Amino acid sequence: MTKKSIASLIFTLTVALTSSCAVIGQGNFDQGLTLFNQGRFAEAIPYLEEATYDNPNSAQAYLYLGRAHLSQSNWRAAIQPLRTAFRLSPSDAQQEILNLIIDAGFAAALNEFRLGDLLNPPNRPRVIF
């Protein structure tokens, strides 16, 4: 093989490997988004989590991961991906994400408050763990 053909082969392999990694990462997000849009939120979560590992700078992956957790009433689990989406998003999208973060925080607090009422009804002795 000549130096030119070896260089051409290395270049081709490099392009093929880097583009296949990008496609794999995008595939997780696309699959997660498809499941999310079908209302299959629990099934979407693992794909969206993988998409955040594939591309840690993808505001969309974090946003949809947070929204999938919200749709499952996993309030606490939604907060961190939404905070990351907020940090990575352009300023014109941040207000919508901030509203989701606030809603998730209030829902988590309300859920804990209600859980406390169930564990400690007013007419019963207080249970301490």
C-alpha positions in Angstrom: 0.0 0.0 0.0 1.2 3.5 -0.7 1.3 6.3 1.8 -1.6 8.0 0.0 -3.8 4.9 0.2 -3.0 4.4 3.9 -3.8 8.0 4.7 -7.0 7.7 2.7 -8.0 4.6 4.6 -7.2 6.2 8.0 -9.3 9.2 7.1 -12.2 7.1 5.9 -12.1 5.0 9.1 -11.9 8.1 11.3 -14.9 9.7 9.5 -16.9 6.5 9.7 -16.2 6.0 13.5 -17.0 9.5 14.5 -20.2 9.7 12.5 -21.4 6.4 13.8 -21.0 7.6 17.4 -23.0 10.7 16.6 -25.8 8.6 15.0 -25.8 6.2 18.0 -26.2 9.1 20.4 -28.9 10.8 18.3 -30.6 7.4 18.1 -31.2 7.2 21.8 -32.7 10.7 21.8 -34.8 10.0 18.8 -36.1 6.8 20.3 -36.8 8.5 23.7 -38.6 11.3 22.0 -40.7 9.0 19.9 -41.8 7.1 23.0 -42.4 10.4 24.9 -44.6 11.6 22.1 -46.5 8.4 22.2 -47.2 8.9 25.9 -44.9 6.0 26.9 -43.0 8.1 29.4 -41.6 5.2 31.6 -40.2 3.5 28.5 -38.8 6.8 27.2 -36.8 7.6 30.4 -33.9 5.1 29.8 -33.4 6.3 26.2 -33.4 9.9 27.3 -31.0 9.2 30.2 -28.6 7.5 27.6 -29.0 10.5 25.4 -27.8 12.8 28.2 -24.7 10.5 28.5 -24.2 10.4 24.7 -24.4 14.2 24.5 -24.0 16.0 27.9 -24.6 19.3 26.3 -28.0 18.5 24.8 -30.5 20.8 26.5 -33.3 18.9 24.7 -32.3 15.5 26.1 -32.4 16.9 29.6 -35.6 18.8 29.1 -37.5 15.7 27.8 -36.0 13.5 30.5 -37.3 16.0 33.1 -40.7 16.2 31.4 -40.9 12.4 31.2 -40.3 12.2 35.0 -42.9 14.9 35.5 -45.4 12.9 33.4 -44.8 9.9 35.7 -45.2 12.1 38.9 -41.5 11.6 39.7 -41.2 15.1 41.0 -37.9 14.9 42.7 -36.3 13.0 39.8 -37.5 15.7 37.3 -35.7 18.6 39.1 -32.1 17.8 38.3 -32.5 17.2 34.5 -34.7 20.3 34.3 -32.0 22.4 36.1 -29.4 21.1 33.6 -31.7 21.9 30.7 -32.2 25.4 32.1 -28.4 25.9 32.3 -27.8 24.6 28.8 -30.7 26.4 27.1 -30.7 29.7 25.3 -32.3 32.5 27.4 -35.5 32.6 25.4 -36.3 29.0 26.5 -35.3 29.4 30.1 -38.6 30.8 31.4 -40.6 27.8 30.3 -38.0 25.5 31.9 -38.0 27.5 35.1 -41.8 27.2 35.3 -41.4 23.4 35.1 -38.8 23.4 37.8 -41.0 25.5 40.1 -44.0 23.2 39.4 -41.9 20.1 40.1 -40.6 21.6 43.4 -44.0 22.5 44.6 -45.4 19.1 43.6 -42.6 17.3 45.4 -43.2 19.4 48.6 -46.9 18.9 48.4 -46.4 15.1 47.9 -44.2 15.0 51.0 -46.7 17.0 53.0 -49.5 14.6 52.0 -47.4 11.6 52.7 -46.7 13.1 56.2 -50.4 13.3 56.8 -50.9 9.7 55.8 -48.2 8.5 58.1 -49.3 10.8 61.0 -53.1 11.3 60.9 -54.3 14.1 63.2 -55.9 11.7 65.7 -53.0 9.3 66.0 -49.7 9.5 67.8 -46.9 10.9 65.7 -44.7 8.2 64.1 -41.0 9.0 64.1 -38.6 7.1 61.9 
